[in-house]
Amino acid sequence: MSFDEEWLRALASDVREKGFAVRDNISGLSSVDPRAGRREAEGRRGSMKAATISTGTSSEVQMEKRSDRVSFLKPSANLAAECPNLSKHCAWVDGLRACLEAALGLGMENSTLMLAEYPSGGARYVKHRDAAPSECAGRKLTVLYYLNEAWSESDGGELRIWPNSKEVPSDESGGDDFRLVAPVMDRLVVFRSWLEHEVQPAFSHRIALTAWFVNRRHQALELMAEQLSLNKDSSEAAKAEEEDHQEDDWGMGLPTPPAGGKASKKKAGGKKKKTKKAAAADPSGAAEPSGLAAGFAALKRATADGGKGGVEEDAAASAGGLASGFAVLKQAAAKDAPAAAGAALAGAGAAAGAGAAAAASEPASSSLGRDLDVDD
């Protein structure tokens, strides 16, 4: 697939220097019929589900934050037969990934594609990021293609994006340095996935094709870092609560604790809870809570060299690289995790494979906006 070199250079330059780019009349380059693509997208409403927001490996529908409906698209003969324009767009956008990788060198090895519809009536997605603000984040670029004909200002649904939010979160900068992009038919938007952005309330059915250009190993490590951080915070919070209860018991006339015990600590104002800190991109040194370290090690092995090299030698990766490593992580992150993680690691292909199938059956999205399609 060929791209106009001058157009591509200008696009890459805008992304490199500004963090985002907006281009119109994309059908002239991709040969996609956007109106036919809209009809094909509407025909897939039966496969759409309420989008979820995830924290680590847990996900849930939170309509007050995100009220779109989504369906992941996987290039296939069936997709080409049923939705030729959507299929053609998938192929074109993956070709764009390869060209932008050559120009920008971000480590973008794969594309994940999703169809999203925001129903009329005020559907929205609050401000979020698609990836952590780090060079080691899994998602490198977010690419949006709009399929909304005759869109007007009264229809709402504009994309609001903060180009400088990697270094300074918009809440700290005042939030008025955003750009507003209307979701008009045949428009392409490309931006660094770590930038803060939001979809404003839509009052007409708003359809977009979303692609993420990703490094799968970085994405897996980013997810693991988030889960480790969450579990650590949860463990510390539980410990602090237990200590507070002990101090309260001692203050009610229960047996005095031994010298140097918890009661000797300052109690005024209670124990301050530690604030959550951003997890490192590679938390391989973390050993607690038990079970997660094993899951992390398995996932790291499963995604070595992008999940392509040396995977066959890892028993936990026999079900397919990232998916099986993700399954081990999910088991390790569960309550009473050590036994589950050990079983997954010791059970070679069987335990990891069964867990992988379950993990891959439902894509998860995150509090940062990630929609992890672990079957890719």
Secondary structure, DSSP 4 states (H G I P E B T S, - for coil): ----HHHHHHHHHHHHHHSEEEE--THHHH---HHHHHHHHHTTGGG-EE--EEETTEEE--TTTB--EEEEE---HHHHHH-HHHHHHHHHHHHHHHHHHHHH-----EEEEEEEEE-TTTEEEEEE-SS-SSTT-SEEEEEEEE--TT--GGGB--EEE-TTTTTS-HHHHTS---EEE---TT-EEEEETTS-EEEEEESS-EEEEEEEEE-HHHHHHHHHHHHHHHHHHHHHHHHHHHHHHHHHHHHTTPPPPPTTSGGGS--TT-PPPPPP-PPPS--TT---STTHHHHHHHHHHHTGGGGTSSGGG-GGGTTTTHHHHHHHHHHHHSTTHHHHHHHHHHTHHHHHHHHHHHHHTS-EE-TT--EE-TT-
